[in-house]
Amino acid sequence: MKRSRLRIKTAIGNVETVVNDPGSQRRGLAFIAHPHPLHGGTLDNKVVQTLAQTCHDQGYVAVRPNFRGVGGSDGVYDGGIGETEDMLAVIEFVRGHYDLALPVLLAGFSFGAYVQHRVAQRIAVRKLILIGPAVNLYEFSCVPPATTIIHGETDELVPLAAAQAWAQACGTHIEIICGTGHFFHGKLAELKSAALAACHS
């Protein structure tokens, strides 16, 4: 496995990005977006790391950028608009270094789910995995058919009922992790299993 920490050029400067490459067995590119930058969200968030590890174990190049203003990334928080552009720039850069035929998987947690659902409206993706999407805090459009939503049963920030209503309106599958809230404390193994199933669906 090769692990690299890059600074990728975007419209606002550089975006700090960690890339975990499984090597010659790679089967796709996975881009994972972290939770809210103003509430401690970074590429080292445990849910984001769990998603990255799961994707990497399945042969995906796992790519985790820090949004603008976080860690070594330039710029300031932009409510999801600029963050979408940054993610698109990271995707374009990474795809330029690999076989363009490799499929793209997008995953995002909370605010990161909002960003990735916007990215999925701009590029072709094989799979979209949204963890605890903050549908009560941001205006979410409907998502592609190849989308899986994973949500905590007792989510204290994004009520399960709100996520279920949005999923139903989109005709999208929602996987509920029982006995856990927004941050999946003590339930990362269950989260990993749900994400693994989503990768293969």
N, C-alpha and C positions, 0 to 999 in steps of 0.2 A: 504494500500500500504506500502511496505517496501522498504526503500532506504538505500543502503549500499555503502560505499566507501572502496574499497579493494586495496591491493597491490598484484598483481598476479605474481608469479614467472615465468620468461621466461629465455631464453638463455643468456640475457644480464643483468639480475638482476630482478628488479620488475617493473611492469607496473601498474600505478595508473588507477583504473577502477571504474566507478560508475554503480551500478546495481539498477534498479527500478523494483521491483517484484510485479505484481498485485495480488499475492496470489493464493488461491485455484482455481480461474477461469482461470489460465494461459493456453494458447493454443499453445504457441510456444516460441522460443528464438530469439530475434532480436539483431544483433550486428551492431553498427553504428560507422562509421569511419569519423574522422574530417578532415578538409582541411590542407593545407601545414604547417608543423611544423615550418618552417623558416619564415613564413609570418603571424604569429599570430594564426594559427589554434590550437584549443584546444577542449576538450570534451564539453566545455561550449559555443561553437559557436552556434549562434541562429538557424541556419539551422539544426545543429545536435540535438539541444534540441527539435526543432519542430518535427523532425523525431522520436526521442525517445518518446516524449509525444504521438504522433499519434500511434506508435506501442503499447505502454503501454495501451492506451485507448482501443485497440483492443484485449487485453488479452495477449500480448507478454511480457516476461521478457526483458526489454530494457537495453542493456549493452553498455556502452560508455567508451572505454579505451582512455587514453592519449598516443599517440605514444611515442616511445623512445626519451628521451631528453626534453619532454614537461611536465610541472607541476611537479608532484611527481614521474614521470617515469625515470628510469635509462637509460643510454646509450646516443647515439648521432644519429642524422638523418642519414638514410641509403638509401635514394633515392627510397624507396618503397619495397626494397628487405627484409631488416630486419624487416620492419614494417609488412610485410605479415606474417613472422614467428611469430612475437609477437601476431598478431591477431589470428593466428591458435592456439597459446598457450593459449590465453584467452578463445577461444571457447572450447578447450579441457577441461580446468579447469571448466568453467561454466557448460558445459554439464555433467561433472562428478557429479554435485550436483543436477541434475534434471533428470526426466524421459528421457531416451535416445530416446524414441519414439517421443518426442516433435520435430516438424519441425523447421528448421533453416531458418531465414530470414536475409539477409545481405543488409545493406544500406551504402552508402558512398557519401560524398560530395567533389567534385573537386579532389584533390590528394587522398582523402579517397576513391573516386570511383575507382581510379586506383588500390589501394590496394585491395579493395573488389572484383574487377573483377579477380584479381590474386588468391585470396582466393577461389573463386568459381570454379577455375580449380582444386582445391585440395580436396574439400569436397562436399558432396551432399547438395544442398540447395533447399528449396521450392520456394523461391523468391529472386531475386536480384534487388535492386532499386538503380539506379545510378543518382545522382543529379549533374548537371553541370560537367560531366566527362571531365577531362582535356586531351582530345584526341589529341590535338595539341602540348602537352608538353611531353607526355609519349607514349610509344609504347603499344597500347591496342590490345589484341587478341580479337577474337569473344567471345561472352558470351552465356550462356545457354538460351534456348527458354523462360524460365520463367523470363525474364528480362524486366524491364521498365526503360526508360531513361526520366528524367525530366530536362528541359533546359529552361533558360530564353531567351526570344525572342531577347533581345538586349545585350546579354552577351558580356562584353567588354574584357574578358580574354580568353574565349573559344568560338570562333565564332559559331553561330548557324549552319551555313552551314557545318562546320567541323563535328559537332556532328551529323547532319542529314546524311551526307555522310557515317559516320561510322555506324550509326544505320541501314541505308539501306543495307550496305554491310553485316551486321550481320543478317538482317531480323528481326530486333528488333523494337518494338513500341517506339516512342518518343512522349512525352507529352510536348507541348510548353506552357509556362506561358507568356502571352502577357504583354508587357509594363514593363518588368523588366530585370535587368542585372544579373551578376554572383551571387550576394549576396542576391537577392530576396528582396531588400528593399521595404517595403510597400506591399509585396505580400506573406507574410507568410501564410495567410489564404488560398490563392489559392494553395500554395505549399502543405499545409496540406491536402487539398481536393484531390490533385493529388496523394499524397502518400497514402491516405486512399483508393482511388480507386485501386492503385497498390497492396496494401495489400490483397484486395479481388479478384484480377484477377488471 
